[in-house]
Amino acid sequence: MTTFFHQQKLIQHFFESSDHQYFLEHGYTDKLDEAFRAFFLDVKKRVFMQKTIYWAAVHYDKRERKHRDRFPLAVDTEEETSEKLLPAAAFTEQIRNFSRELAGHIENPELYGIIQQQPEKEQAVLYALFVEGSTMTETARAMNVSPQAVSKMKQKSLRILKTHLENCH
């Protein structure tokens, strides 16, 4: 059993100290026992700290990956290269075409008059969403604005239309 006892890495490391060897050789069992307890406590502290740091790093990495997946940076997302943003002049012309085309889809003259009073951008939003069937994201990308701006224009336009139509009837 003593050969097995001395083969353990912990015991070998403990007896690397000349003080500990001296205590063993001269039979100072009380001092040897006290030194081993201090040594073993130190080893336990180190192991505890290593495991704590390891698991903290693992959990940090998981949180970071989760955050990165939920909130990707704009440069990290793959944009469709086929849809390019329009220059300002081309976009203005496209808005005018939307308003002309929108007129061909409205049968109610009161509704047509109300829509014609709205700004061209809002007319373009209504055309893209309701005539073309585009999503807010697609419309926002084509108009070079945020989806929130498209939503706001849509809600404003629909509120104005509703108010005017309720007052007419």
N, C-alpha and C positions, 0 to 999 in steps of 0.2 A: 504494500500500500504506500510506503514511503517513496518508492520510485515513481509511482503515479502522481503523488502529491508534488514532487519536485518538477515534474514534467509540465505542470500547468503554467500557462503563459503569465497569468496574474502573479503567481508565486515567484516565478523566475524574474519578473520585472521588479517585484518587491525586494528581492535579494540582490539586485544589481547595486543597491546602495551599500557602501562599505559599513555604515553605521548599523544597518540591519544585520549584516553578516557578523559583525562584532557582537551584537546582542545575542545571536544564536550560538556562536562559538563559546561565549563566556557564561551562557545559561541565564541571562537576564530575561526571563520569560515575561515578567510584568512589563518591562520596557518594550520588549518585542511585541507583546500583545497590544500595547497602547499605540505603538508605531504602525502596526498592521491595521488597527481600526482607523487611524487617521488616513493612512494610505488608501484603504478600501472606501472610506467615505469620499475621498477626493476622486477616486475612480468612478464612483456612483454619480457624483456631481457632474463629472465630465461626460459620462454616457447620457445622463439626463439632458444636459445642455445640447449635446450633439443631436439627440433625437428631437428635441424641441425645435432646434434650428432647421433640421431636415423637414419636419412636418409643416413648420411655418412656411418654408420655401415652397413645398408642394401645394399647400392651400393658397398661397399667394399666386402661384403660377396658374392654378385653376381659376381663381377670381379674375386674373388678368385676361386669360383666354376667353372667359365668359363675357367680360366687358368688351373685349375686342370683337367678339362675334355679334354682340348686341348692337354696338355702336361703332361700325367700321368708319374709318377716315375716308374722306372723299377720294383721296388718291389711291386708297386700297380697293375701291369698288371698280368693277369692270363695267364701263359704260358702253352702250352700243354705239359703235363708230359710224353706223349707217345714218343715224339721226344726228345731224349737225345743227348747231344753233344758227339762226338766221341773222344776217347783219341788219342794223336798224332800218335802213332804207327798204330792203326787201320785206322786212316784217311789216312796215307801214303799208306797203302795197298789198300785202297779203290780208291785212285787216280790212282794207277797203273792199277787196274781193269777197271776204267773208260777209260783210254787211250787205253787199249786192246779192250774194247767193242766199243769204238768210231771208231776204225779202221774197224770194220765190217760194219759200216754204211756209209763209204765213198767210192764212186766208182771212183772218179777222182784221178788218181795217183799224179798229181801235188798238189792238195789240201791235199791229205793224207801226202805227204812229208812236206808240210808247217806246218801242224798241229803237226806232229811228232817233229818238231824243237822247238815248243813252250814248255814252262815249264809245268810240270805235273799239277800244280794247274789250269792253264789256260785251259788245256785240260779237266780237270774235270768240270770246269765251263761250257764249251761248251757242254759237254756231258749232264750235268744235265739240262741245259736250252733248248737245241735243240733236244736231243734224248729222254730224260725222260719227258720233258715238265714241269719241276719244275719252280716255280716262283723264283724271285731273293731272296725273303725273306726266302723261304724254303732252297734254295741252301746255302745262307749265314749261316743259322742256322746249317745245316749239316756240313759245312766246318769250323764253329766256327770263322767266320769273319763277318764284317758288310755288309749290303746290298750295301752300297756305294762301298766297296772293290770288291764285285762281279760285280757290274756294270762297274767299272773301268777295271777289268780283261776282261770282255766281250767286251767292246769297244776297248781295246787294241788289243785283238785277232782278232776281225773283221776288224780293220784297217790294221793289218799286212796281213791278208788273202786277203783283197781287193787290197792292194798295190802289193803283189806278183802275184796275178791273172791278174791284169791289165798289169804288166810288161811282163808276159808270153805271152799275146795275143797281 
